[in-house]
């Protein structure tokens, strides 16, 4: 009997612990599938961080390390410089990368570090209770903005891709989504291109993935996917911002 579908070999058999409807599991599957298809599983090192994305090392069947909150790009820099023949990537959420980790990601890109970052943006601090994040949309209610984010008080949400694309050392920057089968396919292609950018020694690469958080948004999984289309994509347009 021919095999139609199987679990990526770079994922282990640990049951996923993400909330129902959370797209972290889908994003991890895309990363694992790309690693398998590129044949780099034995030469890849992943750097996890704090937040829901910090569960990544539990599920990946590759070498992984943890870092402090926001510091994954710094750790990945050290790992890559010591092991220049390895493929090194960070897996970070918006509460991690776009807040306490902003300096780390900006300077890693500025130095042109040959690492890859998978940046999962769900506009909230998912693990710690749904607080407002730097990416929280105007008017969005969270546990720390119960009346909705007020740009006059909090500033506008930060657009990471647009910012990093202005940096010379950043060679591949793209924002994708996983709200539909067509966008999932595009997301996979972008992740592959980001890894290829590193493998070819071009420089820093990052893929931002618009993701759901049904639990903290107070929505069903289907409603959460619709919110990506109606609320997130208009503010965070899907685009390739830099392609080496």
C-alpha positions as semicolon CSV with decimal commas, in nm:
position;residue;x (nm);y (nm);z (nm)
1;X;0,000;0,000;0,000
2;X;0,141;0,342;-0,093
3;X;0,178;0,605;0,178
4;X;-0,041;0,908;0,112
5;X;0,044;1,103;0,425
6;X;0,268;1,062;0,727
7;X;0,391;1,264;1,021
8;X;0,715;1,455;0,954
9;X;1,015;1,264;1,089
10;X;1,144;1,582;1,255
11;X;0,841;1,575;1,488
12;X;0,846;1,320;1,770
13;X;0,545;1,132;1,905
14;X;0,473;1,363;2,200
15;X;0,107;1,473;2,193
16;X;0,073;1,845;2,125
17;X;-0,035;2,044;2,430
18;X;-0,156;2,358;2,251
19;X;-0,512;2,478;2,303
20;X;-0,779;2,355;2,060
21;X;-0,770;2,567;1,746
22;X;-0,425;2,710;1,813
23;X;-0,220;2,708;1,494
24;X;0,117;2,663;1,667
25;X;0,092;2,291;1,595
26;X;0,034;2,353;1,226
27;X;0,327;2,593;1,207
28;X;0,557;2,344;1,381
29;X;0,445;2,078;1,133
30;X;0,537;2,307;0,843
31;X;0,882;2,371;0,992
32;X;0,938;1,997;1,049
33;X;0,820;1,914;0,697
34;X;1,060;2,165;0,543
35;X;1,347;2,027;0,752
36;X;1,264;1,676;0,629
37;X;1,234;1,778;0,266
38;X;1,564;1,966;0,277
39;X;1,727;1,664;0,440
40;X;1,882;1,871;0,720
41;X;1,732;1,705;1,028
42;X;2,066;1,577;1,152
43;X;2,230;1,917;1,102
44;X;1,964;2,145;1,248
45;X;1,964;2,310;1,591
46;X;1,650;2,485;1,716
47;X;1,644;2,754;1,985
48;X;1,324;2,780;2,186
49;X;1,217;3,063;2,410
50;X;0,955;3,159;2,669
51;X;0,585;3,150;2,579
52;X;0,366;2,904;2,394
53;X;0,642;2,873;2,135
54;X;0,865;2,754;2,416
55;X;0,697;2,416;2,396
56;X;0,867;2,362;2,060
57;X;1,158;2,153;2,195
58;X;0,910;1,906;2,344
59;X;0,782;1,813;2,002
60;X;1,081;1,837;1,767
61;X;1,302;1,536;1,701
62;X;1,611;1,749;1,640
63;X;1,872;1,911;1,864
64;X;1,716;2,195;2,063
65;X;1,809;2,437;2,338
66;X;1,613;2,682;2,552
67;X;1,696;3,047;2,603
68;X;1,581;3,320;2,838
69;X;1,283;3,535;2,744
70;X;1,362;3,720;2,421
71;X;1,723;3,606;2,403
72;X;1,688;3,329;2,144
73;X;1,861;3,528;1,864
74;X;2,163;3,587;2,090
75;X;2,185;3,218;2,178
76;X;2,133;3,122;1,815
77;X;2,415;3,357;1,717
78;X;2,653;3,178;1,951
79;X;2,541;2,833;1,837
80;X;2,579;2,925;1,469
81;X;2,920;3,086;1,510
82;X;3,051;2,782;1,694
83;X;2,883;2,546;1,445
84;X;2,882;2,733;1,112
85;X;2,800;2,413;0,924
86;X;2,471;2,366;1,115
87;X;2,130;2,510;1,032
88;X;2,016;2,716;1,331
89;X;1,671;2,865;1,381
90;X;1,472;3,032;1,657
91;X;1,101;2,978;1,717
92;X;0,946;3,279;1,892
93;X;0,610;3,438;1,965
94;X;0,522;3,806;1,949
95;X;0,522;3,851;2,326
96;X;0,880;3,724;2,319
97;X;1,035;3,859;1,999
98;X;0,847;4,188;1,961
99;X;0,875;4,293;2,326
100;X;1,164;4,198;2,551
101;X;1,347;4,045;2,254
102;X;1,328;4,342;2,017
103;X;1,691;4,444;2,066
104;X;1,810;4,088;2,013
105;X;1,625;4,039;1,683
106;X;1,717;4,382;1,546
107;X;2,088;4,343;1,614
108;X;2,100;3,983;1,494
109;X;1,956;4,109;1,165
110;X;2,187;4,412;1,166
111;X;2,491;4,186;1,201
112;X;2,360;3,967;0,922
113;X;2,373;3,657;1,139
114;X;2,320;3,349;0,925
115;X;2,027;3,222;1,130
116;X;1,655;3,185;1,063
117;X;1,366;3,299;1,281
118;X;1,011;3,167;1,275
119;X;0,807;3,447;1,432
120;X;0,453;3,350;1,540
121;X;0,226;3,654;1,578
122;X;-0,110;3,605;1,751
123;X;-0,133;3,962;1,889
124;X;-0,132;3,853;2,254
125;X;0,070;3,703;2,537
126;X;-0,086;3,360;2,498
127;X;0,081;3,155;2,772
128;X;0,064;3,403;3,060
129;X;-0,302;3,501;3,048
130;X;-0,376;3,704;2,737
131;X;-0,213;4,036;2,821
132;X;-0,159;4,310;2,563
133;X;0,147;4,255;2,344
134;X;0,339;4,499;2,122
135;X;0,145;4,348;1,830
136;X;-0,202;4,379;1,988
137;X;-0,431;4,556;1,741
138;X;-0,594;4,895;1,807
139;X;-0,917;4,843;1,998
140;X;-0,833;4,481;2,083
141;X;-0,943;4,387;2,434
142;X;-0,698;4,192;2,648
143;X;-0,660;4,125;3,019
144;X;-0,443;4,439;3,048
145;X;-0,641;4,648;2,798
146;X;-1,001;4,565;2,897
147;X;-1,134;4,869;2,710
148;X;-0,926;4,797;2,399
149;X;-0,580;4,907;2,297
150;X;-0,565;5,286;2,271
151;X;-0,288;5,398;2,031
152;X;-0,287;5,743;2,191
153;X;-0,182;5,579;2,517
154;X;0,003;5,263;2,405
155;X;0,124;5,351;2,057
156;X;0,038;5,155;1,744
157;X;0,121;4,784;1,706
158;X;0,475;4,720;1,588
159;X;0,523;4,576;1,238
160;X;0,830;4,357;1,267
161;X;0,869;4,263;0,899
162;X;0,849;4,620;0,779
163;X;1,109;4,726;1,036
164;X;1,356;4,444;0,974
165;X;1,332;4,475;0,597
166;X;1,512;4,810;0,621
167;X;1,823;4,640;0,762
168;X;2,100;4,546;0,518
169;X;2,193;4,224;0,700
170;X;1,838;4,090;0,667
171;X;1,820;3,901;0,338
172;X;1,483;3,723;0,347
173;X;1,178;3,868;0,524
174;X;0,823;3,749;0,460
175;X;0,486;3,761;0,637
176;X;0,248;3,469;0,584
177;X;-0,066;3,326;0,741
178;X;-0,215;2,984;0,809
179;X;-0,582;3,078;0,791
180;X;-0,656;2,880;0,474
181;X;-0,512;2,584;0,279
182;X;-0,378;2,819;0,010
183;X;-0,203;3,036;0,268
184;X;-0,066;2,729;0,446
185;X;0,103;2,624;0,121
186;X;0,248;2,974;0,080
187;X;0,370;2,967;0,440
188;X;0,554;2,642;0,382
189;X;0,723;2,783;0,072
190;X;0,834;3,092;0,265
191;X;0,978;2,881;0,548
192;X;1,171;2,676;0,294
193;X;1,309;2,991;0,129
194;X;1,416;3,124;0,469
195;X;1,610;2,808;0,547
196;X;1,765;2,809;0,199
197;X;1,878;3,168;0,257
198;X;2,074;3,045;0,558
199;X;2,204;2,731;0,390
200;X;2,336;2,941;0,102
201;X;2,513;3,173;0,348
202;X;2,325;3,486;0,244
203;X;2,244;3,628;0,586
204;X;1,958;3,669;0,833
205;X;1,610;3,540;0,745
206;X;1,272;3,566;0,917
207;X;0,921;3,442;0,845
208;X;0,636;3,601;1,040
209;X;0,330;3,375;1,063
210;X;-0,007;3,523;1,157
211;X;-0,154;3,276;1,404
212;X;-0,461;3,222;1,620
213;X;-0,519;3,225;1,996
214;X;-0,882;3,112;2,037
215;X;-0,857;3,075;2,415
216;X;-0,743;3,429;2,491
217;X;-0,940;3,583;2,207
218;X;-1,256;3,418;2,341
219;X;-1,342;3,271;2,001
220;X;-1,405;2,931;1,849
221;X;-1,131;2,791;1,624
222;X;-1,329;2,888;1,310
223;X;-1,398;3,237;1,443
224;X;-1,029;3,276;1,523
225;X;-0,930;3,190;1,166
226;X;-1,181;3,444;1,040
227;X;-1,032;3,708;1,271
228;X;-0,696;3,662;1,099
229;X;-0,865;3,751;0,769
230;X;-1,084;4,038;0,891
231;X;-0,865;4,203;1,156
232;X;-0,502;4,092;1,134
233;X;-0,422;4,081;0,763
234;X;-0,549;4,436;0,698
235;X;-0,300;4,568;0,955
236;X;-0,029;4,307;0,890
237;X;-0,042;4,260;0,510
238;X;0,089;3,933;0,372
239;X;0,393;4,007;0,159
240;X;0,751;3,922;0,078
241;X;0,942;4,225;0,205
242;X;1,291;4,110;0,112
243;X;1,415;3,827;-0,105
244;X;1,783;3,770;-0,148
